[in-house]
């Protein structure tokens, strides 16, 4: 039997610490904007390209095999593909080139089409599953 011994728990009072933190935060918010110094820069004038950007165009390249490829809905030879992709880059901003291959196709043929697309300026290339 306990004879009047009281057990007390020690709790840390964080309210004064939070008050000090908030006062310091307010002081720094008031003081710092007066001390910040910007840089003097000259901004170049806007050109017509910046005012009217070209629309973005995503394409789908389907590797058919045997040197054939389908660009969206048009069938092409792989040799004609770079010219067609560059023509699209003149009219549109290059978006994503989605590449997929037909069944029973070596990946080397798909890799060749990916290299052609990268060489023509398409930076974002994505492989599509079957």
Secondary structure, DSSP 4 states (H G I P E B T S, - for coil): ---SPPP-------HHHHHHHHHHHHHHHHHHHHH--PPP--PPPPPHHHHSPPPEEEEEEEEEETTEEEETTEEEEHHHHHHHHHHHHHHSEEEEEEEEE-SS--HHHHHHHHHHHHHTT--EEEEPP-
